[in-house]
Amino acid sequence: MIFTLLLFNQNNTVYLHVVTNGFPPESL
């Protein structure tokens, strides 16, 4: 999935953002 790829690409910050909003961070 997209957020999974972002997880491996970025750090746990992405995971936290996904958990909070449910979508990839707007920073990317």
MOPAC internal coordinates of N, CA, C and O (Angstrom, degrees):
PM7 1SCF
backbone

  N    0.0000 0     0.00 0     0.00 0    0    0    0
  C    1.4586 1     0.00 0     0.00 0    1    0    0
  C    1.5234 1   110.96 1     0.00 0    2    1    0
  O    1.2310 1   120.59 1   -15.48 1    3    2    1
  N    1.3277 1   116.48 1   164.52 1    3    2    1
  C    1.4593 1   120.66 1  -176.00 1    5    3    2
  C    1.5205 1   110.92 1   -61.60 1    6    5    3
  O    1.2310 1   120.30 1   128.01 1    7    6    5
  N    1.3327 1   117.03 1   -51.99 1    7    6    5
  C    1.4628 1   119.56 1  -176.94 1    9    7    6
  C    1.5223 1   111.06 1   -62.42 1   10    9    7
  O    1.2310 1   120.42 1   152.47 1   11   10    9
  N    1.3307 1   116.80 1   -27.53 1   11   10    9
  C    1.4658 1   120.16 1   177.50 1   13   11   10
  C    1.5242 1   109.70 1   -66.73 1   14   13   11
  O    1.2310 1   120.60 1   136.88 1   15   14   13
  N    1.3393 1   116.45 1   -43.12 1   15   14   13
  C    1.4609 1   120.82 1   178.65 1   17   15   14
  C    1.5206 1   110.15 1   -63.24 1   18   17   15
  O    1.2310 1   120.84 1   139.98 1   19   18   17
  N    1.3323 1   115.99 1   -40.02 1   19   18   17
  C    1.4594 1   120.24 1   178.99 1   21   19   18
  C    1.5162 1   109.93 1   -65.11 1   22   21   19
  O    1.2310 1   121.15 1   145.37 1   23   22   21
  N    1.3433 1   115.41 1   -34.63 1   23   22   21
  C    1.4629 1   119.87 1   179.20 1   25   23   22
  C    1.5141 1   110.61 1   -60.24 1   26   25   23
  O    1.2310 1   121.07 1   133.39 1   27   26   25
  N    1.3299 1   115.56 1   -46.61 1   27   26   25
  C    1.4584 1   119.73 1  -179.06 1   29   27   26
  C    1.5261 1   110.99 1   -72.77 1   30   29   27
  O    1.2310 1   120.76 1   150.80 1   31   30   29
  N    1.3265 1   116.14 1   -29.20 1   31   30   29
  C    1.4616 1   120.61 1  -179.57 1   33   31   30
  C    1.5213 1   111.42 1   -74.81 1   34   33   31
  O    1.2310 1   120.97 1   135.03 1   35   34   33
  N    1.3361 1   115.76 1   -44.97 1   35   34   33
  C    1.4729 1   119.87 1  -177.80 1   37   35   34
  C    1.5151 1   109.96 1  -101.56 1   38   37   35
  O    1.2310 1   120.65 1    32.26 1   39   38   37
  N    1.3386 1   116.35 1  -147.74 1   39   38   37
  C    1.4670 1   120.93 1  -179.51 1   41   39   38
  C    1.5181 1   110.52 1  -115.46 1   42   41   39
  O    1.2310 1   120.57 1    15.23 1   43   42   41
  N    1.3112 1   116.51 1  -164.77 1   43   42   41
  C    1.4590 1   120.69 1   179.54 1   45   43   42
  C    1.5244 1   111.62 1   -64.65 1   46   45   43
  O    1.2310 1   120.49 1   163.54 1   47   46   45
  N    1.3409 1   116.66 1   -16.46 1   47   46   45
  C    1.4595 1   120.90 1   179.26 1   49   47   46
  C    1.5188 1   110.25 1   -59.19 1   50   49   47
  O    1.2310 1   121.07 1   141.08 1   51   50   49
  N    1.3305 1   115.56 1   -38.92 1   51   50   49
  C    1.4592 1   120.56 1   178.86 1   53   51   50
  C    1.5185 1   109.59 1   -64.43 1   54   53   51
  O    1.2310 1   120.87 1   136.41 1   55   54   53
  N    1.3272 1   115.94 1   -43.59 1   55   54   53
  C    1.4621 1   120.49 1  -179.60 1   57   55   54
  C    1.5257 1   110.59 1   -60.51 1   58   57   55
  O    1.2310 1   120.96 1   135.50 1   59   58   57
  N    1.3297 1   115.76 1   -44.50 1   59   58   57
  C    1.4612 1   120.78 1   179.71 1   61   59   58
  C    1.5190 1   110.55 1   -61.58 1   62   61   59
  O    1.2310 1   120.55 1   139.69 1   63   62   61
  N    1.3205 1   116.55 1   -40.31 1   63   62   61
  C    1.4512 1   121.39 1  -179.77 1   65   63   62
  C    1.5259 1   110.42 1   -66.31 1   66   65   63
  O    1.2310 1   121.18 1   139.28 1   67   66   65
  N    1.3297 1   115.36 1   -40.72 1   67   66   65
  C    1.4733 1   120.12 1   178.79 1   69   67   66
  C    1.5160 1   110.40 1   -64.21 1   70   69   67
  O    1.2310 1   120.88 1   139.90 1   71   70   69
  N    1.3218 1   115.93 1   -40.10 1   71   70   69
  C    1.4666 1   120.30 1   179.66 1   73   71   70
  C    1.5191 1   110.71 1   -66.34 1   74   73   71
  O    1.2310 1   120.94 1   144.94 1   75   74   73
  N    1.3446 1   115.80 1   -35.06 1   75   74   73
  C    1.4624 1   120.45 1  -177.62 1   77   75   74
  C    1.5252 1   111.53 1   -78.22 1   78   77   75
  O    1.2310 1   120.63 1   131.33 1   79   78   77
  N    1.3240 1   116.40 1   -48.67 1   79   78   77
  C    1.4640 1   120.32 1  -175.89 1   81   79   78
  C    1.5250 1   112.41 1  -100.19 1   82   81   79
  O    1.2310 1   120.52 1   147.90 1   83   82   81
  N    1.3192 1   116.61 1   -32.10 1   83   82   81
  C    1.4577 1   119.75 1   179.92 1   85   83   82
  C    1.5173 1   111.07 1    95.54 1   86   85   83
  O    1.2310 1   120.85 1  -178.49 1   87   86   85
  N    1.3259 1   115.97 1     1.51 1   87   86   85
  C    1.4591 1   120.19 1   179.04 1   89   87   86
  C    1.5230 1   110.07 1  -138.87 1   90   89   87
  O    1.2310 1   120.55 1   -18.36 1   91   90   89
  N    1.3392 1   116.56 1   161.64 1   91   90   89
  C    1.4687 1   120.82 1   179.36 1   93   91   90
  C    1.5227 1   111.06 1   -57.70 1   94   93   91
  O    1.2310 1   119.87 1   -30.06 1   95   94   93
  N    1.3256 1   117.85 1   149.94 1   95   94   93
  C    1.4644 1   123.38 1  -179.45 1   97   95   94
  C    1.5262 1   112.21 1   -61.79 1   98   97   95
  O    1.2310 1   121.03 1   -31.80 1   99   98   97
  N    1.3248 1   115.63 1   148.20 1   99   98   97
  C    1.4621 1   119.74 1  -179.32 1  101   99   98
  C    1.5250 1   111.06 1   -73.86 1  102  101   99
  O    1.2310 1   120.89 1   164.45 1  103  102  101
  N    1.3205 1   115.90 1   -15.55 1  103  102  101
  C    1.4684 1   120.53 1  -179.35 1  105  103  102
  C    1.5207 1   110.29 1   -60.67 1  106  105  103
  O    1.2310 1   120.96 1   145.72 1  107  106  105
  N    1.3468 1   115.76 1   -34.28 1  107  106  105
  C    1.4566 1   118.88 1  -179.78 1  109  107  106
  C    1.5138 1   108.70 1   -81.67 1  110  109  107
  O    1.2310 1   120.10 1   180.00 1  111  110  109

